[in-house]
Amino acid sequence: MKAATTTIRSAGRALHVLQFLAKQSKGEASLSAIAAELGVGPSTAHHLVATLHGEGFLSQNPDNRWYRFGAEALWLSTAILSQTDLLQEARPVMSEFATATAETITLAVADDDRIFSLHRVEPGHVMSATSGGARHAPIYCTAAGKVLASELPESQVIALLRQGGMAPRTPRTLTTPEAFVADLTWVKQHGLAVDNEEWTPGIRCVAVPVRNYAGAIVGALSTGGPVKRLDGEHLNRVIALLKQAGETVSRQLGFAKEGSKQKWEGNRA
């Protein structure tokens, strides 16, 4: 218990250092000022900032040796702002899709070997930060997960699958890395991923990528419903509008190239 308590206290102090720097007018502070803020001795403060410095979250001003944010902290803030921009651009587009199709639409991002649902819009403009009551889902049996994994190196995809496992959710769940990687080839060719009752029996989902200015996939827009409803011409229309939504959000994030609209292929059912 003592070790656990010490670890938590140290983590809290490290976060306090970052919060303290964020409040400084010049974004930097001396070791003595950090120690005084934390209420600890110089040695303890030194160990904290040395750890943060070693991990890249702090750097030192070469002129006065004061500490300021490092490259890792700046990268983290950029990632947060990127997701904020993604949400801001996606919300109105998602509302338009939900109105036009009478289907729910979800925005998800990658979270290690899972997907994380950032935002959801239901018909009638009901908005939520959750997806079906759960904000996390596996990559291997969800349409959004397939999209988010589709352009990762194969070795990284396999490592993620081994990390989280591929337990069968339904008789249709892909349970081997080889099958999943093969499915990703189809996803890359069509700019569309399909979950045919792989996550939930009787439910079909489709997803498309959202790209940033550099062309990297930063999110996935997905929609799903009962197989009997999401079929035939209605499904073709839903796919066309979902791809249009993904292209619109991507364009607003600075991505210039638009993909072609794909129709549903029966051999995916």
TIROBA-247210 format. One record per residue (C-alpha): x, y, z; residue number from 1; residue in one letter. Coordinates in steps of 0.001 Angstrom, whole numbers, plus 500000, padded with zeros to 6 digits. Layout:
<nodes>
<east:X, north:Y, up:Z, nr:NUM, rest:A> .
...
</nodes>
This chain:
<nodes>
<east:500000, north:500000, up:500000, nr:1, rest:M> .
<east:502866, north:502374, up:500732, nr:2, rest:K> .
<east:504363, north:501951, up:497259, nr:3, rest:A> .
<east:500984, north:502516, up:495579, nr:4, rest:A> .
<east:500367, north:505656, up:497641, nr:5, rest:T> .
<east:503818, north:507018, up:496776, nr:6, rest:T> .
<east:503277, north:506368, up:493073, nr:7, rest:T> .
<east:499933, north:508172, up:493043, nr:8, rest:I> .
<east:501345, north:511138, up:494968, nr:9, rest:R> .
<east:504275, north:511400, up:492566, nr:10, rest:S> .
<east:501981, north:511281, up:489550, nr:11, rest:A> .
<east:499832, north:514007, up:491058, nr:12, rest:G> .
<east:502865, north:516186, up:491709, nr:13, rest:R> .
<east:504113, north:515695, up:488157, nr:14, rest:A> .
<east:500745, north:516811, up:486790, nr:15, rest:L> .
<east:500827, north:519756, up:489201, nr:16, rest:H> .
<east:504162, north:520824, up:487665, nr:17, rest:V> .
<east:502595, north:520916, up:484198, nr:18, rest:L> .
<east:499558, north:522819, up:485489, nr:19, rest:Q> .
<east:501827, north:525310, up:487239, nr:20, rest:F> .
<east:503838, north:525968, up:484067, nr:21, rest:L> .
<east:500648, north:526472, up:482070, nr:22, rest:A> .
<east:499743, north:529368, up:484387, nr:23, rest:K> .
<east:503057, north:531182, up:483990, nr:24, rest:Q> .
<east:503040, north:534248, up:481763, nr:25, rest:S> .
<east:506198, north:533125, up:479949, nr:26, rest:K> .
<east:505418, north:529416, up:480198, nr:27, rest:G> .
<east:508499, north:528621, up:482279, nr:28, rest:E> .
<east:509620, north:528566, up:485904, nr:29, rest:A> .
<east:512735, north:527947, up:487975, nr:30, rest:S> .
<east:513320, north:524779, up:489977, nr:31, rest:L> .
<east:512988, north:526743, up:493228, nr:32, rest:S> .
<east:509638, north:528193, up:492142, nr:33, rest:A> .
<east:508380, north:524710, up:491236, nr:34, rest:I> .
<east:509521, north:523353, up:494597, nr:35, rest:A> .
<east:507776, north:526190, up:496427, nr:36, rest:A> .
<east:504567, north:525623, up:494447, nr:37, rest:E> .
<east:504568, north:521917, up:495293, nr:38, rest:L> .
<east:505598, north:522454, up:498890, nr:39, rest:G> .
<east:508521, north:520050, up:498580, nr:40, rest:V> .
<east:512287, north:520263, up:498943, nr:41, rest:G> .
<east:514626, north:521033, up:496026, nr:42, rest:P> .
<east:515739, north:517388, up:495793, nr:43, rest:S> .
<east:512176, north:516071, up:495408, nr:44, rest:T> .
<east:511347, north:518792, up:492904, nr:45, rest:A> .
<east:514509, north:517973, up:490962, nr:46, rest:H> .
<east:513562, north:514286, up:490686, nr:47, rest:H> .
<east:510098, north:515228, up:489397, nr:48, rest:L> .
<east:511271, north:517663, up:486761, nr:49, rest:V> .
<east:514161, north:515382, up:485776, nr:50, rest:A> .
<east:511649, north:512605, up:485092, nr:51, rest:T> .
<east:509418, north:514917, up:483064, nr:52, rest:L> .
<east:512459, north:516244, up:481242, nr:53, rest:H> .
<east:513682, north:512746, up:480469, nr:54, rest:G> .
<east:510290, north:511806, up:479017, nr:55, rest:E> .
<east:510252, north:514919, up:476854, nr:56, rest:G> .
<east:507416, north:516724, up:478657, nr:57, rest:F> .
<east:509792, north:519444, up:479886, nr:58, rest:L> .
<east:512774, north:521199, up:478368, nr:59, rest:S> .
<east:515192, north:523743, up:479809, nr:60, rest:Q> .
<east:515806, north:527279, up:478672, nr:61, rest:N> .
<east:519551, north:527262, up:477945, nr:62, rest:P> .
<east:519912, north:530897, up:479046, nr:63, rest:D> .
<east:518469, north:530686, up:482574, nr:64, rest:N> .
<east:518000, north:526897, up:483083, nr:65, rest:R> .
<east:514326, north:527408, up:483835, nr:66, rest:W> .
<east:511896, north:524649, up:482871, nr:67, rest:Y> .
<east:509262, north:524919, up:480152, nr:68, rest:R> .
<east:507094, north:522584, up:478097, nr:69, rest:F> .
<east:508930, north:520062, up:475942, nr:70, rest:G> .
<east:508131, north:518439, up:472623, nr:71, rest:A> .
<east:505982, north:515656, up:474125, nr:72, rest:E> .
<east:503738, north:518160, up:475906, nr:73, rest:A> .
<east:503392, north:520155, up:472698, nr:74, rest:L> .
<east:502577, north:516988, up:470759, nr:75, rest:W> .
<east:499927, north:516085, up:473326, nr:76, rest:L> .
<east:498322, north:519515, up:473110, nr:77, rest:S> .
<east:498330, north:519280, up:469308, nr:78, rest:T> .
<east:496585, north:515899, up:469474, nr:79, rest:A> .
<east:493947, north:517305, up:471834, nr:80, rest:I> .
<east:493342, north:520304, up:469592, nr:81, rest:L> .
<east:493130, north:518008, up:466581, nr:82, rest:S> .
<east:490362, north:515978, up:468217, nr:83, rest:Q> .
<east:488611, north:519198, up:469199, nr:84, rest:T> .
<east:488716, north:520385, up:465582, nr:85, rest:D> .
<east:487479, north:516971, up:464470, nr:86, rest:L> .
<east:484472, north:517206, up:466764, nr:87, rest:L> .
<east:483663, north:520766, up:465777, nr:88, rest:Q> .
<east:483736, north:519967, up:462070, nr:89, rest:E> .
<east:481919, north:516640, up:462400, nr:90, rest:A> .
<east:478943, north:517647, up:464540, nr:91, rest:R> .
<east:476886, north:519562, up:461933, nr:92, rest:P> .
<east:477702, north:517034, up:459211, nr:93, rest:V> .
<east:476600, north:514186, up:461466, nr:94, rest:M> .
<east:473317, north:515977, up:462206, nr:95, rest:S> .
<east:472665, north:516362, up:458475, nr:96, rest:E> .
<east:473304, north:512664, up:457915, nr:97, rest:F> .
<east:470982, north:511615, up:460745, nr:98, rest:A> .
<east:468221, north:513837, up:459350, nr:99, rest:T> .
<east:468643, north:512622, up:455776, nr:100, rest:A> .
<east:468786, north:508900, up:456570, nr:101, rest:T> .
<east:466855, north:508554, up:459843, nr:102, rest:A> .
<east:469861, north:506540, up:461049, nr:103, rest:E> .
<east:472212, north:507052, up:464000, nr:104, rest:T> .
<east:475782, north:508120, up:463221, nr:105, rest:I> .
<east:478845, north:507822, up:465488, nr:106, rest:T> .
<east:482296, north:509406, up:465372, nr:107, rest:L> .
<east:485081, north:507208, up:466753, nr:108, rest:A> .
<east:488855, north:507497, up:467137, nr:109, rest:V> .
<east:491560, north:504915, up:467793, nr:110, rest:A> .
<east:492480, north:504061, up:471364, nr:111, rest:D> .
<east:495228, north:501438, up:471258, nr:112, rest:D> .
<east:493584, north:498083, up:470412, nr:113, rest:D> .
<east:490093, north:499558, up:470755, nr:114, rest:R> .
<east:487965, north:502336, up:469354, nr:115, rest:I> .
<east:486661, north:505217, up:471436, nr:116, rest:F> .
<east:483323, north:506817, up:470550, nr:117, rest:S> .
<east:483629, north:510594, up:470751, nr:118, rest:L> .
<east:480184, north:511649, up:469593, nr:119, rest:H> .
<east:476869, north:510230, up:468483, nr:120, rest:R> .
<east:473857, north:511783, up:466762, nr:121, rest:V> .
<east:470501, north:510037, up:466566, nr:122, rest:E> .
<east:467570, north:510920, up:464306, nr:123, rest:P> .
<east:465826, north:513932, up:465777, nr:124, rest:G> .
<east:469232, north:515541, up:466556, nr:125, rest:H> .
<east:469654, north:513708, up:469856, nr:126, rest:V> .
<east:473360, north:514053, up:470634, nr:127, rest:M> .
<east:475390, north:511937, up:473021, nr:128, rest:S> .
<east:479006, north:511261, up:473980, nr:129, rest:A> .
<east:478324, north:507525, up:474256, nr:130, rest:T> .
<east:477664, north:504787, up:471738, nr:131, rest:S> .
<east:475149, north:502166, up:472727, nr:132, rest:G> .
<east:476006, north:502727, up:476389, nr:133, rest:G> .
<east:479669, north:501814, up:475819, nr:134, rest:A> .
<east:482360, north:504223, up:474712, nr:135, rest:R> .
<east:484941, north:501535, up:473938, nr:136, rest:H> .
<east:484760, north:498604, up:471529, nr:137, rest:A> .
<east:487353, north:496291, up:469914, nr:138, rest:P> .
<east:488900, north:497090, up:466548, nr:139, rest:I> .
<east:488631, north:493563, up:465156, nr:140, rest:Y> .
<east:484843, north:493197, up:465077, nr:141, rest:C> .
<east:483620, north:496745, up:464428, nr:142, rest:T> .
<east:483373, north:498651, up:461156, nr:143, rest:A> .
<east:484931, north:501747, up:462734, nr:144, rest:A> .
<east:487778, north:499653, up:464108, nr:145, rest:G> .
<east:488519, north:498247, up:460661, nr:146, rest:K> .
<east:488637, north:501753, up:459188, nr:147, rest:V> .
<east:490970, north:503022, up:461896, nr:148, rest:L> .
<east:493289, north:500018, up:461456, nr:149, rest:A> .
<east:493146, north:499935, up:457662, nr:150, rest:S> .
<east:496277, north:501978, up:456961, nr:151, rest:E> .
<east:498421, north:500887, up:459889, nr:152, rest:L> .
<east:501476, north:498711, up:459156, nr:153, rest:P> .
<east:500487, north:495039, up:459146, nr:154, rest:E> .
<east:502947, north:494287, up:461954, nr:155, rest:S> .
<east:501315, north:496930, up:464137, nr:156, rest:Q> .
<east:497830, north:495597, up:463398, nr:157, rest:V> .
<east:498852, north:492068, up:464360, nr:158, rest:I> .
<east:500496, north:493329, up:467557, nr:159, rest:A> .
<east:497284, north:495147, up:468522, nr:160, rest:L> .
<east:495190, north:492051, up:467823, nr:161, rest:L> .
<east:497467, north:489892, up:469958, nr:162, rest:R> .
<east:497397, north:492500, up:472709, nr:163, rest:Q> .
<east:493606, north:492596, up:472991, nr:164, rest:G> .
<east:492777, north:489112, up:471762, nr:165, rest:G> .
<east:490094, north:488198, up:469252, nr:166, rest:M> .
<east:487390, north:486537, up:471319, nr:167, rest:A> .
<east:484337, north:485629, up:469203, nr:168, rest:P> .
<east:481339, north:487878, up:469833, nr:169, rest:R> .
<east:479093, north:486118, up:467308, nr:170, rest:T> .
<east:479458, north:483222, up:464840, nr:171, rest:P> .
<east:480483, north:485824, up:462232, nr:172, rest:R> .
<east:483303, north:487413, up:464246, nr:173, rest:T> .
<east:486746, north:487341, up:462629, nr:174, rest:L> .
<east:488954, north:485511, up:465126, nr:175, rest:T> .
<east:492348, north:485262, up:463415, nr:176, rest:T> .
<east:494814, north:488029, up:462481, nr:177, rest:P> .
<east:495018, north:486607, up:458947, nr:178, rest:E> .
<east:491271, north:486988, up:458396, nr:179, rest:A> .
<east:491262, north:490503, up:459807, nr:180, rest:F> .
<east:494250, north:491638, up:457730, nr:181, rest:V> .
<east:492616, north:490178, up:454611, nr:182, rest:A> .
<east:489439, north:492123, up:455378, nr:183, rest:D> .
<east:491477, north:495330, up:455677, nr:184, rest:L> .
<east:492575, north:494887, up:452052, nr:185, rest:T> .
<east:488926, north:495179, up:451006, nr:186, rest:W> .
<east:488487, north:498194, up:453275, nr:187, rest:V> .
<east:491430, north:500003, up:451671, nr:188, rest:K> .
<east:490180, north:499207, up:448166, nr:189, rest:Q> .
<east:486651, north:500497, up:448798, nr:190, rest:H> .
<east:487123, north:503239, up:451394, nr:191, rest:G> .
<east:484443, north:501497, up:453408, nr:192, rest:L> .
<east:484347, north:498941, up:456231, nr:193, rest:A> .
<east:481521, north:496555, up:457074, nr:194, rest:V> .
<east:480630, north:494764, up:460291, nr:195, rest:D> .
<east:478192, north:492033, up:459285, nr:196, rest:N> .
<east:476831, north:490873, up:462644, nr:197, rest:E> .
<east:480406, north:490531, up:463896, nr:198, rest:E> .
<east:479897, north:492631, up:467039, nr:199, rest:W> .
<east:476180, north:492126, up:467683, nr:200, rest:T> .
<east:473880, north:489440, up:466215, nr:201, rest:P> .
<east:471370, north:490883, up:463766, nr:202, rest:G> .
<east:473163, north:494236, up:463461, nr:203, rest:I> .
<east:475033, north:495474, up:460396, nr:204, rest:R> .
<east:477359, north:498488, up:460581, nr:205, rest:C> .
<east:479286, north:500407, up:457960, nr:206, rest:V> .
<east:482048, north:502971, up:458476, nr:207, rest:A> .
<east:484150, north:505390, up:456444, nr:208, rest:V> .
<east:487380, north:507241, up:457231, nr:209, rest:P> .
<east:487881, north:510859, up:458192, nr:210, rest:V> .
<east:491267, north:512213, up:457133, nr:211, rest:R> .
<east:493286, north:515240, up:458202, nr:212, rest:N> .
<east:495212, north:517701, up:456025, nr:213, rest:Y> .
<east:498055, north:515185, up:455613, nr:214, rest:A> .
<east:495742, north:512377, up:454502, nr:215, rest:G> .
<east:496078, north:510400, up:457738, nr:216, rest:A> .
<east:492964, north:508689, up:459080, nr:217, rest:I> .
<east:492071, north:510495, up:462309, nr:218, rest:V> .
<east:488554, north:509205, up:462838, nr:219, rest:G> .
<east:485768, north:507003, up:461555, nr:220, rest:A> .
<east:482118, north:507799, up:460913, nr:221, rest:L> .
<east:479852, north:504786, up:461289, nr:222, rest:S> .
<east:476207, north:503893, up:461246, nr:223, rest:T> .
<east:474421, north:500645, up:461968, nr:224, rest:G> .
<east:471101, north:498964, up:462455, nr:225, rest:G> .
<east:469142, north:495745, up:461950, nr:226, rest:P> .
<east:470270, north:493759, up:458920, nr:227, rest:V> .
<east:466733, north:493702, up:457504, nr:228, rest:K> .
<east:466621, north:497510, up:457517, nr:229, rest:R> .
<east:470165, north:498222, up:456403, nr:230, rest:L> .
<east:469937, north:496351, up:453124, nr:231, rest:D> .
<east:469236, north:496865, up:449441, nr:232, rest:G> .
<east:468676, north:500354, up:448097, nr:233, rest:E> .
<east:468362, north:501884, up:451565, nr:234, rest:H> .
<east:471819, north:500589, up:452440, nr:235, rest:L> .
<east:473237, north:501883, up:449147, nr:236, rest:N> .
<east:471831, north:505322, up:449937, nr:237, rest:R> .
<east:473122, north:505223, up:453506, nr:238, rest:V> .
<east:476617, north:504267, up:452289, nr:239, rest:I> .
<east:476626, north:507047, up:449685, nr:240, rest:A> .
<east:475602, north:509666, up:452250, nr:241, rest:L> .
<east:478011, north:508306, up:454863, nr:242, rest:L> .
<east:480907, north:508521, up:452393, nr:243, rest:K> .
<east:479794, north:512041, up:451517, nr:244, rest:Q> .
<east:479811, north:512928, up:455226, nr:245, rest:A> .
<east:483316, north:511495, up:455664, nr:246, rest:G> .
<east:484579, north:513404, up:452635, nr:247, rest:E> .
<east:482986, north:516632, up:453846, nr:248, rest:T> .
<east:484562, north:516454, up:457300, nr:249, rest:V> .
<east:487915, north:515449, up:455772, nr:250, rest:S> .
<east:487795, north:518395, up:453380, nr:251, rest:R> .
<east:487029, north:520755, up:456261, nr:252, rest:Q> .
<east:490077, north:519375, up:458072, nr:253, rest:L> .
<east:492195, north:520249, up:455048, nr:254, rest:G> .
<east:492189, north:517004, up:453065, nr:255, rest:F> .
<east:491921, north:517790, up:449372, nr:256, rest:A> .
<east:491319, north:514459, up:447651, nr:257, rest:K> .
<east:487814, north:512994, up:447577, nr:258, rest:E> .
<east:487174, north:509269, up:447266, nr:259, rest:G> .
<east:484665, north:507729, up:444906, nr:260, rest:S> .
<east:481283, north:506643, up:446174, nr:261, rest:K> .
<east:480903, north:502890, up:446542, nr:262, rest:Q> .
<east:477821, north:500748, up:446358, nr:263, rest:K> .
<east:476996, north:497797, up:448545, nr:264, rest:W> .
<east:478292, north:494468, up:447221, nr:265, rest:E> .
<east:476215, north:491452, up:448019, nr:266, rest:G> .
<east:479236, north:489213, up:448599, nr:267, rest:N> .
<east:479972, north:491183, up:451771, nr:268, rest:R> .
<east:476695, north:490033, up:453378, nr:269, rest:A> .
</nodes>
